């Protein structure tokens, strides 16, 4: 069926029977996850930087402001923190 149906035949040649070198394995898919993690880091970092103040007297207050007063600020902060961990996990798996 996958070699006779016209639509499935295109998908078969693109994904299943794709001629790739033998040293490229499924672990290389973490490269695309790296790109997604990097974009999430950049976007959430920009949103966090809009509300953060780096003054030593008000830095903690600005983080509290982000978590309490900004719409979904707590989610943006946690996505940014956990995205950094996920980025390095994907990096180590992709390189290793």
C-alpha positions in Angstrom: 0.0 0.0 0.0 2.7 2.5 0.9 4.5 1.9 -2.5 1.3 2.0 -4.7 -0.9 4.8 -3.3 0.2 8.1 -4.9 -0.1 10.2 -1.7 1.5 7.7 0.6 4.2 7.0 -2.0 5.3 10.7 -1.7 5.5 10.4 2.1 7.3 7.1 1.8 10.0 8.5 -0.4 10.3 11.6 1.8 10.5 10.1 5.2 10.7 6.3 5.3 13.0 5.4 2.3 15.0 8.7 2.6 18.5 8.1 1.4 20.7 9.3 4.3 24.1 8.4 5.5 24.3 5.6 8.0 25.9 7.8 10.7 22.8 10.0 11.0 20.4 8.4 13.5 17.2 9.4 15.1 19.1 11.2 17.8 19.9 13.9 15.3 16.2 14.9 15.6 17.2 16.7 18.8 18.7 19.3 16.6 15.2 20.6 15.6 14.3 20.6 19.3 17.4 22.7 19.9 16.0 25.3 17.5 12.6 25.3 19.2 14.2 25.6 22.6 16.4 28.5 21.4 13.4 30.4 20.0 11.4 29.9 23.2 14.4 31.2 25.2 14.7 34.3 23.0 11.0 35.1 23.0 10.5 34.5 26.8 13.7 36.3 27.5 12.5 39.4 25.6 9.2 39.4 27.5 11.0 39.0 30.8 13.4 41.8 30.0 10.5 44.2 29.4 9.5 44.0 33.1 12.8 43.3 34.8 15.0 45.9 36.5 18.6 45.1 37.3 18.9 47.6 40.2 20.0 45.7 43.4 17.3 47.4 45.4 14.4 46.6 43.1 15.4 43.3 41.4 13.5 41.0 43.7 10.5 43.3 43.5 10.5 43.2 39.7 10.6 39.4 39.7 7.7 39.4 42.2 5.9 41.9 39.9 6.4 39.6 36.9 5.0 36.6 38.7 2.0 38.4 40.3 1.0 41.4 38.1 2.0 40.5 34.5 -0.5 38.4 32.6 0.9 34.8 32.6 4.2 36.2 33.9 4.6 33.2 36.1 4.3 30.9 33.0 6.8 33.0 31.0 9.3 32.8 33.9 8.9 29.1 34.3 9.1 28.4 30.6 12.3 30.4 30.4 13.9 28.6 33.4 12.9 25.1 32.3 13.6 25.9 28.6 17.3 26.5 29.5 17.5 23.1 31.1 15.8 21.5 28.2 18.1 23.3 25.8 21.2 21.8 27.4 19.7 18.3 27.6 18.9 18.5 23.9 22.3 19.9 23.2 24.1 17.0 25.0 21.9 14.4 23.4 22.3 15.9 19.9 26.1 16.2 20.1 26.7 12.9 21.9 
